[in-house]
Amino acid sequence: MRQARPTLAKLATLAAVGALTLTACGTDDSPGSTGTTGGTGDEEVTIRFSWWGSDTRHELTQKVIDAFEAEHPNIHVEPDYTDWDSYFDKLSTSVAGGDAPDVITQEERFLTDYATRGVLADLGSLGLDTSKIDESILGSGTIDGKLYGVATGVNAYVVVADPAAFEKAGVELPDDESWTWQDYVDLANQITEKSGGAVVGAQDYGFNEPGFSIYARQRGQALYAEDGTLGYDEATLAQWWQHSLDLQAGGGTPGAAESIEIDAGGPEQSLVGTGKGAMAWFWTNQLTAITSAAGHPLELLRPPGESENERTGMYFKPAMFYSVSAKSQHPQEAAQFVDFLVNSQEAGKILLSDRGLPANTDVRAAVETQFNDTDKQAAAFLTDIADEIVDGPPVPPNGAGEVAAITKRINEEVLFARLSPQDAAAQFTNEVNTAIGQ
């Protein structure tokens, strides 16, 4: 999840793309039907499905395609995949040329860019069954009352803790239902001190905006407001960065240069993954990779501060989205395939947690016994926090794809003391406002 985001410059050509008027679909009563979308009988059609990912994801996805085609022999699904770095450049070129894939895998930060240019169809008008998906998850793909993306699966942004590191430092794991942000700072500093530096308390958290999103939500604010503007006070953002500096000053996190190097290494090279640190912030679907690197069990903890204020900040984030092109020549068949991906237990048994833990709660329950131990751990954690989550953040506005790079760059300036937290907050606000056109 912590990947560099491609530039949005190439998306400018999408402005010329018009929306295609779509009609709702009838009920499909054919054997093996997985939802309410309808097909076109025996007519032979071909739809194209685009996604990004590793070779393993490509292999799993092809198995799902094969299973769908076995149930719907008149529909051929043509795979269209590439790696993450090339995906959105390739997609924007295809869309601008009038050759968009019928079913498009989308990422949260770019959903609005495509939806507001008429590139994506309203999945609600296509009769997609979403009855087994949490409302907060559906909201993350809904813009102006229309569902432009349905979640492939869900994650949560959490603190990953290493019990062995805590034990080495002679420090107890925190009560994650009651710890505060000051507790987090004090605990990290204490771990480094008590271990004589053999274990670092925590990895710097400031390179990713989801952490601030949680911090703001705990205070009744938001990174983005419902109207697409920024929804936080700069004092709140400054305080978030001040906590980071307090950690660095107290030894709870490494120095600036080392923090930047660790962040670039990804989950496997994190302090927790290499046994050199006690805590780090990651998405729940990264637990398997980090645990494998660490070589022993890890713990998932709620973010600090969930009980400090009037509301919690945690939220379920779609790992990615499935969308249907508004210019698809076969929108009913495209929606039928999306329905299979989201609502079919057969698809769930193949994909398991590859695209996040299944968003459909019935599918998740049905395939949970096939999860590996860390996925079972993540699934249990998501179930445990479900009744604590108030809502989900709004869909990020146009231009949000640039914010990850802005966050990373300004965080580096803060860590090197080239910007104060207050100046960093002001600069972040100015740069993000420019990116999202405010």
C-alpha positions in Angstrom: 0.0 0.0 0.0 2.9 2.3 0.6 3.8 2.8 -3.0 4.7 5.9 -4.9 1.7 7.4 -6.7 1.9 8.1 -10.4 1.4 11.7 -11.6 -2.0 12.9 -12.5 -0.8 15.0 -15.4 -1.7 12.3 -17.9 -5.3 12.3 -16.5 -6.0 15.7 -18.0 -6.9 14.1 -21.2 -9.9 12.5 -19.5 -11.8 15.7 -19.5 -13.0 15.0 -23.0 -14.4 11.6 -22.2 -18.2 11.7 -22.1 -20.5 9.5 -20.0 -22.6 6.8 -21.6 -26.2 6.6 -20.5 -26.8 3.2 -18.9 -29.9 1.3 -18.2 -30.5 -0.9 -15.2 -30.3 -4.6 -15.7 -32.9 -7.3 -15.3 -32.5 -10.4 -13.1 -30.3 -13.2 -14.2 -32.0 -16.6 -13.4 -29.4 -18.7 -15.1 -27.7 -21.5 -13.1 -24.7 -20.3 -11.1 -25.9 -16.7 -11.0 -24.2 -14.8 -8.1 -26.3 -11.6 -8.0 -29.0 -9.4 -9.5 -27.2 -8.3 -12.7 -28.5 -9.8 -15.9 -26.7 -11.1 -18.9 -27.7 -11.2 -22.6 -28.5 -14.9 -23.0 -26.3 -16.9 -25.4 -24.7 -13.9 -27.1 -20.9 -14.3 -27.2 -19.3 -11.2 -25.7 -15.7 -10.2 -24.7 -15.0 -7.9 -21.8 -11.6 -6.6 -20.7 -10.5 -6.5 -17.0 -7.6 -4.4 -15.9 -5.6 -4.7 -12.7 -2.1 -4.3 -11.3 0.0 -6.5 -9.1 2.5 -9.3 -8.6 2.8 -12.5 -10.6 1.0 -14.3 -7.8 -2.0 -11.9 -8.1 -2.0 -12.4 -11.9 -2.2 -16.2 -11.4 -5.0 -16.0 -8.8 -7.0 -13.6 -11.0 -6.7 -15.9 -14.0 -8.1 -18.7 -11.9 -11.1 -16.5 -11.0 -11.6 -15.5 -14.6 -11.6 -19.2 -15.5 -14.2 -20.0 -12.9 -16.4 -17.1 -14.1 -16.2 -18.2 -17.7 -17.1 -21.8 -16.7 -20.3 -20.5 -15.2 -20.9 -18.0 -18.1 -19.5 -19.6 -21.2 -20.9 -16.9 -23.4 -18.7 -14.2 -21.7 -15.0 -14.1 -22.3 -12.9 -12.0 -19.9 -9.7 -10.7 -21.5 -7.0 -10.0 -18.9 -5.2 -6.6 -19.0 -2.6 -6.3 -16.2 0.6 -4.6 -15.5 2.7 -3.5 -12.5 1.7 -0.7 -10.2 4.2 1.9 -11.6 2.8 1.5 -15.1 -0.9 0.9 -14.3 -2.4 4.4 -14.2 -0.3 5.7 -17.1 -1.5 2.8 -19.2 -5.1 3.3 -18.0 -5.3 7.0 -18.7 -3.9 6.4 -22.2 -6.5 3.7 -22.9 -9.4 5.9 -21.6 -8.3 9.0 -23.5 -8.2 6.8 -26.7 -11.7 5.6 -26.2 -10.5 2.1 -25.3 -11.1 1.8 -21.6 -11.3 -1.7 -20.0 -14.8 -2.8 -19.3 -14.0 -3.6 -15.7 -11.3 -1.4 -14.1 -9.4 -1.8 -10.9 -9.3 1.5 -9.2 -7.3 3.1 -6.3 -8.9 5.3 -3.7 -6.9 8.5 -4.5 -7.9 8.3 -8.2 -11.5 7.3 -8.0 -12.9 10.8 -8.1 -10.6 11.9 -11.0 -12.2 9.2 -13.2 -15.7 9.3 -11.8 -16.2 13.1 -12.3 -15.0 12.9 -15.9 -17.7 10.5 -16.8 -15.4 7.6 -17.2 -17.1 5.3 -14.7 -20.6 3.9 -14.6 -22.9 4.0 -11.6 -22.8 0.4 -10.3 -26.1 1.0 -8.5 -27.9 1.5 -11.8 -26.4 -1.8 -13.0 -28.1 -3.7 -10.1 -25.0 -4.7 -8.3 -25.9 -6.5 -5.0 -24.1 -4.7 -2.2 -26.3 -6.0 0.7 -23.5 -7.8 2.4 -21.0 -4.9 2.4 -20.8 -2.4 5.3 -22.3 1.0 4.6 -19.1 2.8 5.5 -17.3 0.7 2.9 -19.9 1.5 0.3 -19.6 5.2 1.1 -15.9 5.2 0.3 -16.8 4.5 -3.4 -19.9 6.7 -3.6 -19.8 10.2 -5.1 -22.9 12.4 -5.3 -25.1 9.4 -4.4 -23.7 7.1 -7.1 -21.6 4.1 -6.6 -18.5 4.3 -8.9 -16.4 1.8 -7.1 -17.1 -1.3 -5.0 -14.5 -2.4 -2.5 -12.5 -5.5 -3.4 -11.6 -6.0 0.3 -11.0 -4.1 3.4 -8.0 -3.1 5.6 -7.4 -0.9 8.6 -4.4 1.3 9.4 -3.0 0.1 12.8 0.0 -0.2 15.0 1.9 -3.4 14.4 3.7 -4.4 17.7 6.5 -6.9 18.4 5.9 -8.6 21.7 9.4 -10.0 21.7 10.8 -6.4 21.4 8.7 -5.3 24.3 9.9 -8.2 26.4 13.5 -7.5 25.5 13.1 -4.0 26.8 11.2 -5.1 29.9 8.1 -3.1 28.9 4.5 -4.4 28.9 2.3 -4.1 25.8 -0.1 -1.2 26.1 -3.9 -1.5 26.6 -4.8 -0.4 23.1 -8.4 0.3 24.1 -7.3 3.1 26.5 -3.8 4.4 25.5 -3.4 8.0 24.5 -1.0 9.7 22.1 1.2 10.8 25.0 1.2 7.2 26.2 2.5 6.2 22.7 5.3 8.8 22.8 6.3 7.9 26.3 6.2 4.1 25.7 8.3 4.3 22.6 10.9 6.5 24.3 10.9 4.2 27.3 11.5 1.1 25.2 14.6 2.6 23.5 15.9 3.8 26.9 15.3 0.5 28.8 16.8 -1.6 26.0 19.9 0.5 25.8 19.1 1.2 22.2 19.1 -2.5 21.3 15.4 -2.0 20.4 14.0 1.2 19.0 10.6 2.1 20.4 8.8 3.0 17.1 9.2 3.7 13.5 8.4 7.2 12.3 4.7 7.4 11.3 4.7 10.7 9.4 5.4 9.5 5.9 1.7 8.5 5.2 -1.4 10.6 5.3 -3.8 7.9 6.7 -2.1 8.2 10.1 -3.1 11.9 10.2 -6.5 11.1 8.9 -7.1 9.0 12.0 -5.6 11.6 14.2 -7.9 14.3 12.7 -11.0 12.1 12.9 -10.4 11.4 16.6 -10.8 15.2 17.0 -14.0 15.5 14.9 -12.0 16.8 11.9 -11.0 15.1 8.7 -8.2 15.2 6.1 -10.9 15.8 3.4 -14.3 17.2 4.1 -17.5 15.9 2.3 -17.4 18.8 -0.1 -13.8 17.9 -1.3 -12.1 20.7 0.7 -9.6 20.2 3.5 -11.3 19.5 6.8 -8.8 20.0 9.6 -7.3 22.8 11.6 -3.6 23.5 10.9 -3.0 23.3 14.7 -4.1 19.7 14.6 -1.7 18.8 11.9 1.1 20.7 13.6 0.5 18.7 16.8 0.6 15.5 14.9 4.1 16.4 13.6 5.1 17.6 17.1 4.4 14.2 18.5 6.8 12.9 15.9 9.5 15.3 16.9 9.0 14.4 20.6 9.6 10.8 19.7 12.7 11.6 17.8 14.1 13.9 20.6 13.4 11.2 23.2 15.0 8.4 21.2 11.7 6.7 20.6 12.3 6.8 16.8 15.5 6.9 14.8 17.2 10.0 13.4 15.9 11.7 10.3 18.3 10.0 7.8 17.7 6.5 9.2 13.9 7.0 9.3 13.9 7.9 5.6 16.0 4.9 4.8 13.7 2.6 6.8 10.6 4.0 5.2 11.9 3.3 1.7 12.6 -0.3 2.6 8.9 -1.2 2.9 7.2 -3.6 5.3 9.8 -6.4 5.2 12.6 -3.9 6.0 10.7 -2.1 8.7 12.0 -1.9 12.3 9.4 -4.5 13.3 10.1 -6.7 10.3 13.8 -6.8 11.1 13.5 -7.2 14.8 15.0 -3.8 15.5 11.9 -2.0 16.7 8.8 -2.5 18.8 6.1 -0.6 16.9 5.3 0.6 13.4 2.2 1.7 11.5 0.9 -0.5 8.6 -2.2 -1.8 7.0 -3.7 -5.0 8.3 -3.2 -6.8 5.0 0.6 -6.2 5.4 0.7 -8.3 8.5 1.6 -11.5 6.7 4.7 -10.0 5.0 5.9 -8.3 8.2 5.4 -11.4 10.3 7.2 -13.5 7.7 10.1 -11.1 7.8 10.2 -11.0 11.6 10.1 -14.8 11.9 7.7 -14.8 15.0 4.2 -13.6 15.8 3.3 -9.9 16.0 0.3 -8.1 17.5 -2.1 -5.7 16.0 -3.0 -2.7 18.2 -5.6 0.0 17.8 -4.1 3.5 17.1 -3.4 5.5 20.3 -6.1 8.1 21.2 -9.2 6.1 20.2 -10.7 6.7 23.7 -9.3 10.2 24.3 -12.1 12.2 22.6 -15.7 12.0 21.7 -15.2 9.7 18.8 -12.8 7.1 17.3 -10.7 7.7 14.2 -10.3 4.2 12.8 -11.9 3.3 9.6 -12.2 0.5 7.1 -10.3 1.3 3.9 -11.0 -0.5 0.7 -7.8 -2.3 -0.5 -8.9 -1.2 -4.0 -12.1 -0.9 -6.0 -13.8 -2.5 -9.0 -15.4 -0.1 -11.4 -17.2 -0.5 -14.7 -16.5 1.7 -17.7 -19.2 4.1 -18.7 -18.3 3.4 -22.3 -18.4 -0.3 -22.0 -20.3 -2.0 -24.9 -21.3 -4.7 -22.5 -22.1 -3.0 -19.2 -24.4 -5.8 -18.0 -21.8 -8.5 -18.5 -19.1 -6.3 -16.9 -21.3 -5.8 -13.9 -22.1 -9.5 -13.8 -18.3 -10.1 -13.6 -17.9 -7.6 -10.8 -20.8 -9.2 -9.0 -19.0 -12.6 -9.2 -15.7 -11.0 -7.9 -17.4 -9.5 -4.9 -20.3 -11.8 -4.0 -19.2 -15.3 -5.1 -17.8 -17.6 -2.5 -15.9 -19.4 -5.3 -14.1 -16.3 -6.2 -13.4 -15.6 -2.5 -11.9 -19.1 -2.0 -9.5 -18.4 -4.8 -8.5 -14.8 -4.0 -8.7 -15.1 -0.2 -6.9 -11.9 1.1 -5.0 -11.0 -2.0 -7.1 -7.9 -2.5 -7.8 -7.3 1.2 -10.1 -9.4 3.4 -13.3 -9.8 1.4 -15.6 -6.8 1.7 -18.7 -9.1 1.5 -19.0 -10.3 5.1 -20.7 -13.6 4.1 -17.9 -14.4 1.7 -15.3 -13.5 4.4 -16.9 -15.8 6.9 -17.2 -18.6 4.4 -13.5 -18.6 3.4 -11.9 -17.6 6.7 -11.0 -21.2 7.5 -8.7 -21.1 4.5 -6.8 -18.0 5.6 -3.3 -18.4 6.8 -2.7 -17.6 10.5 -1.9 -14.0 10.0 -4.9 -13.4 7.8 -7.1 -15.0 10.5 -5.5 -12.7 13.0 -6.2 -9.7 10.8 -9.8 -10.9 10.2 -10.4 -11.3 13.9 -9.0 -7.8 14.6 -11.3 -6.2 12.0 -14.3 -8.0 13.5 -13.3 -6.8 16.9 -13.1 -3.1 16.0 -16.2 -3.1 13.7 -18.5 -1.7 16.4 -16.0 1.0 17.3 -15.9 2.5 13.8 -18.1 5.5 13.5 -18.0 6.0 9.7 -15.6 6.1 6.8 -13.8 9.1 5.3 -15.3 10.8 2.2 -13.9 9.8 -1.2 -10.7 11.8 -1.7 -11.1 14.7 -4.1 -9.6 15.3 -7.5 -5.8 15.7 -7.2 -5.5 13.5 -4.0 -3.1 11.3 -5.9 -0.4 13.9 -5.4 -0.9 14.1 -1.6 1.2 11.0 -0.7 4.3 12.5 -2.3 3.6 15.9 -0.6 3.2 14.2 2.8 6.4 12.2 2.4 8.5 15.3 1.3 7.2 17.6 4.0 7.7 14.9 6.7 11.3 14.7 5.7 11.7 18.5 6.1 10.1 18.2 9.6 12.4 15.3 10.7 15.5 17.2 9.5 14.2 20.3 11.4 14.1 22.4 8.2 10.4 23.1 8.9 8.7 23.6 12.2 5.5 21.6 12.7 3.5 24.9 12.3 5.3 25.9 9.1 5.0 22.3 7.8 1.2 22.4 8.5 0.9 25.6 6.6 3.0 24.4 3.7 1.1 21.1 3.5 -2.3 22.9 3.4 -1.1 25.3 0.6 0.3 22.5 -1.5 -2.6 20.1 -1.1 -5.1 22.9 -1.8 -3.2 23.6 -5.0 -3.2 19.8 -5.9 -7.0 19.5 -5.3 -7.8 22.8 -7.0 -8.9 24.8 -4.0 
